[in-house]
């Protein structure tokens, strides 16, 4: 058998998933420290996982992205196989200062934003985020598909700041039940700096990934698992067994991330 493609997972987390009110079972199942994330990545033939710390996102509206960013940066610096996204919360100006520093570090992939967990509408705060990212030619990864983060609300800002690159996470996620939001936003982009990833549970819907490839091309889709919330080998299997070409599979699992993030393939990749 051919050697499996060594994937790059652009959407994962680590740490404790906290709920409000507390749910002991949900917190236990959704949480996972770095070693668990790496163990599952190996089972999914993944050589590099890009994480953001759950403590900077959960619980909703009561998280601490500032200390979480410090923790993530220190962790990935000493752990092989991990990079991280620096969380930017426009309601916390100090996170912009952290990003200014961390984006220059070799294991920081770009900026993570999450309008839902931080409690703001992207339409009201995207200008500052995109201007900051464009000035640094940074990649933004954003949660998308819920009421504060509808994919179509990002498009005009991405068009206004072509120096920034945006990954609209969670292919198929839509609070209204519409599976097409991320794909339609990528299609609406005038300058081609919008992408989506496979990190939604909805992405395993029968035919959805194949439809997305037909609509926007595999070059606009990246591999993400949302590990440890989801079981990474299951997310890998959906791409591995998709009814798409081997060339498209390689783009999704690996080559798009290498290109967009400016990574150099190593022997392990």
C-alpha positions as CSV (number, residue, x, y, z in Angstrom):
1,X,0.0,0.0,0.0
2,X,1.1,3.6,-0.7
3,X,2.4,5.5,2.3
4,X,-0.5,7.6,3.7
5,X,-0.4,11.4,3.1
6,X,1.1,13.0,6.2
7,X,-1.7,15.6,7.0
8,X,-1.6,19.0,8.5
9,X,-4.5,19.7,10.8
10,X,-5.1,23.4,10.8
11,X,-7.9,23.4,13.4
12,X,-7.4,21.8,16.8
13,X,-7.3,22.7,20.4
14,X,-5.9,21.5,23.7
15,X,-6.8,22.0,27.4
16,X,-9.9,21.8,29.4
17,X,-13.3,22.4,27.8
18,X,-15.4,24.2,30.4
19,X,-19.2,24.5,30.3
20,X,-21.5,26.9,32.1
21,X,-23.3,25.5,34.0
22,X,-20.7,22.8,34.5
23,X,-21.3,19.4,32.9
24,X,-18.9,16.8,34.2
25,X,-19.4,14.4,31.3
26,X,-19.2,16.9,28.5
27,X,-16.2,18.6,30.0
28,X,-14.4,15.2,30.3
29,X,-15.2,14.1,26.8
30,X,-14.4,17.4,25.1
31,X,-11.1,18.1,27.0
32,X,-7.7,16.9,26.1
33,X,-4.1,17.9,26.8
34,X,-1.4,18.2,24.1
35,X,-0.4,14.5,24.4
36,X,-3.9,13.2,23.7
37,X,-4.2,15.5,20.7
38,X,-0.8,14.3,19.4
39,X,-1.7,10.6,20.0
40,X,-4.9,11.0,18.0
41,X,-3.0,12.9,15.3
42,X,-0.7,10.0,14.9
43,X,-3.6,7.7,14.5
44,X,-4.9,10.0,11.8
45,X,-1.5,10.1,10.0
46,X,-1.1,13.8,10.9
47,X,2.4,15.2,11.2
48,X,1.5,18.8,12.3
49,X,-1.4,20.0,14.3
50,X,-2.2,23.7,14.8
51,X,-3.9,24.3,18.1
52,X,-5.6,27.1,20.1
53,X,-6.0,26.8,23.8
54,X,-9.5,26.0,25.1
55,X,-9.0,28.1,28.1
56,X,-8.9,31.2,25.9
57,X,-12.4,30.3,24.4
58,X,-14.3,28.5,27.2
59,X,-16.5,28.9,29.0
60,X,-18.4,31.3,26.7
61,X,-18.0,34.9,27.8
62,X,-15.9,34.0,30.8
63,X,-12.6,32.9,29.3
64,X,-9.1,34.3,29.6
65,X,-7.4,34.6,26.1
66,X,-4.5,36.6,27.5
67,X,-3.1,33.9,29.9
68,X,-4.2,31.2,27.4
69,X,-2.0,32.7,24.7
70,X,1.0,32.7,27.0
71,X,0.4,29.1,27.9
72,X,0.0,28.0,24.2
73,X,3.1,29.8,23.1
74,X,5.2,28.2,25.8
75,X,3.8,24.8,25.2
76,X,4.3,24.6,21.5
77,X,7.8,25.9,21.8
78,X,8.8,22.7,23.5
79,X,6.5,20.1,21.9
80,X,7.3,18.7,18.5
81,X,4.3,18.4,16.1
82,X,2.4,21.4,17.3
83,X,2.0,25.0,16.2
84,X,-0.5,27.5,17.5
85,X,-2.9,30.2,16.7
86,X,-2.7,33.4,18.8
87,X,-6.2,34.3,20.0
88,X,-7.3,37.9,19.3
89,X,-10.4,39.1,21.0
90,X,-11.2,42.7,19.9
91,X,-12.8,43.4,23.2
92,X,-9.4,42.7,24.9
93,X,-6.9,45.1,23.3
94,X,-4.0,43.4,25.0
95,X,-4.6,40.4,22.7
96,X,-3.6,42.5,19.8
97,X,-0.3,43.3,21.6
98,X,0.3,39.6,22.2
99,X,-0.4,38.9,18.5
100,X,2.1,41.6,17.5
101,X,4.8,39.7,19.4
102,X,3.8,36.1,18.8
103,X,3.2,36.4,15.0
104,X,7.0,36.8,14.6
105,X,7.7,33.5,16.3
106,X,8.3,30.4,14.2
107,X,5.6,28.3,15.8
108,X,2.8,30.8,15.6
109,X,0.7,30.1,12.5
110,X,-1.6,33.1,12.6
111,X,-4.6,34.6,14.4
112,X,-7.6,32.9,15.9
113,X,-10.9,34.7,16.4
114,X,-14.1,33.4,17.9
115,X,-17.0,35.9,17.9
116,X,-19.3,33.5,19.6
117,X,-17.2,32.6,22.6
118,X,-16.0,36.2,23.1
119,X,-19.4,37.7,22.6
120,X,-19.3,40.2,19.7
121,X,-20.6,40.5,16.2
122,X,-17.9,40.1,13.6
123,X,-19.6,42.7,11.4
124,X,-18.9,45.2,14.1
125,X,-15.3,44.3,14.8
126,X,-13.9,42.8,11.7
127,X,-12.4,46.1,10.5
128,X,-9.9,46.2,13.3
129,X,-9.0,42.5,13.0
130,X,-8.5,42.5,9.3
131,X,-6.6,45.8,9.3
132,X,-4.2,44.3,11.9
133,X,-3.8,41.0,10.0
134,X,-3.3,42.7,6.6
135,X,-0.6,44.9,8.0
136,X,1.3,41.8,9.0
137,X,0.1,39.6,6.0
138,X,-1.3,37.2,8.6
139,X,-3.7,34.3,8.3
140,X,-6.9,34.5,10.3
141,X,-8.8,31.4,11.4
142,X,-12.3,32.1,12.5
143,X,-15.2,30.2,13.9
144,X,-18.1,30.6,11.5
145,X,-21.7,29.7,11.0
146,X,-23.4,31.0,14.1
147,X,-25.3,34.3,14.5
148,X,-22.3,36.4,15.4
149,X,-20.0,34.8,12.8
150,X,-22.0,34.3,9.6
151,X,-19.6,33.6,6.8
152,X,-21.2,36.2,4.5
153,X,-20.4,38.9,7.1
154,X,-16.7,38.4,6.6
155,X,-16.6,38.7,2.8
156,X,-16.5,42.5,2.4
157,X,-13.6,42.8,4.9
158,X,-11.6,40.1,3.2
159,X,-12.1,41.9,-0.1
160,X,-11.1,45.2,1.5
161,X,-7.9,43.7,3.0
162,X,-6.5,41.3,0.3
163,X,-3.1,41.0,2.2
164,X,-4.9,39.0,4.9
165,X,-6.0,35.4,4.4
166,X,-9.1,34.0,6.1
167,X,-10.0,30.4,6.9
168,X,-13.8,30.3,7.6
169,X,-13.8,27.2,9.8
170,X,-16.4,24.5,10.1
171,X,-17.6,23.5,6.6
172,X,-21.3,22.9,6.8
173,X,-21.9,24.7,10.1
174,X,-25.0,27.0,10.0
175,X,-27.2,27.9,13.0
176,X,-30.1,28.0,10.5
177,X,-29.5,24.5,9.2
178,X,-28.0,25.7,5.9
179,X,-24.9,23.7,5.0
180,X,-23.7,26.0,2.3
181,X,-22.7,29.2,4.1
182,X,-19.0,28.7,4.1
183,X,-18.9,27.6,0.4
184,X,-21.1,30.5,-0.7
185,X,-18.8,33.0,1.1
186,X,-15.8,31.6,-0.6
187,X,-17.6,31.9,-3.9
188,X,-18.5,35.5,-3.2
189,X,-14.8,36.5,-2.5
190,X,-13.5,38.9,-5.2
191,X,-9.8,38.5,-4.4
192,X,-9.5,34.8,-3.6
193,X,-8.3,35.1,0.0
194,X,-11.1,33.0,1.6
195,X,-10.9,29.3,2.5
196,X,-12.8,26.9,4.6
197,X,-11.9,23.8,6.7
198,X,-13.4,20.4,7.5
199,X,-13.5,20.9,11.3
200,X,-17.3,20.8,11.6
201,X,-19.2,17.6,12.5
202,X,-21.4,18.7,9.7
203,X,-18.5,18.1,7.3
204,X,-19.0,14.3,7.5
205,X,-22.5,14.7,6.0
206,X,-22.8,12.4,3.0
207,X,-21.8,14.2,-0.2
208,X,-21.1,17.6,1.4
209,X,-17.3,17.5,1.0
210,X,-17.7,16.3,-2.6
211,X,-20.2,19.1,-3.3
212,X,-17.9,21.7,-1.8
213,X,-15.0,20.5,-3.9
214,X,-17.2,20.7,-7.0
215,X,-18.3,24.2,-6.1
216,X,-15.1,25.9,-5.0
217,X,-12.3,23.5,-5.8
218,X,-10.1,21.5,-3.4
219,X,-7.6,24.3,-3.3
220,X,-10.0,26.3,-1.1
221,X,-10.5,23.6,1.5
222,X,-8.1,22.7,4.4
223,X,-8.1,19.8,6.7
224,X,-9.2,20.5,10.3
225,X,-10.5,18.1,13.0
226,X,-11.5,20.3,16.0
227,X,-9.6,17.7,18.1
228,X,-10.1,16.9,21.0
229,X,-13.8,17.8,20.7
230,X,-14.0,15.3,17.8
231,X,-12.1,12.1,17.2
232,X,-9.4,13.0,14.7
233,X,-9.2,9.6,12.9
234,X,-12.9,9.9,12.1
235,X,-12.4,13.3,10.5
236,X,-9.4,12.0,8.6
237,X,-11.4,9.0,7.3
238,X,-14.0,11.3,5.8
239,X,-11.4,13.0,3.7
240,X,-9.5,9.8,3.0
241,X,-12.6,8.0,1.7
242,X,-14.2,11.0,-0.1
243,X,-15.2,10.5,-3.7
244,X,-12.6,13.0,-5.0
245,X,-9.3,12.7,-6.8
246,X,-6.1,11.8,-5.1
247,X,-4.7,15.2,-6.2
248,X,-7.7,16.9,-4.5
249,X,-7.2,14.8,-1.4
250,X,-3.6,15.8,-1.1
251,X,-4.5,19.5,-1.4
252,X,-7.0,19.3,1.4
253,X,-4.9,17.1,3.7
254,X,-1.6,18.9,3.3
255,X,-0.6,21.0,0.4
256,X,-3.0,23.9,0.9
257,X,-1.7,24.3,4.4
258,X,1.9,24.3,3.3
259,X,1.1,27.0,0.7
260,X,-1.2,29.2,2.7
261,X,0.9,29.1,5.9
262,X,4.3,29.3,4.1
263,X,5.5,26.1,5.7
264,X,8.4,24.1,4.2
265,X,7.8,20.4,3.9
266,X,10.1,18.3,6.0
267,X,11.0,14.7,5.9
268,X,8.2,14.1,8.4
269,X,5.8,16.0,6.2
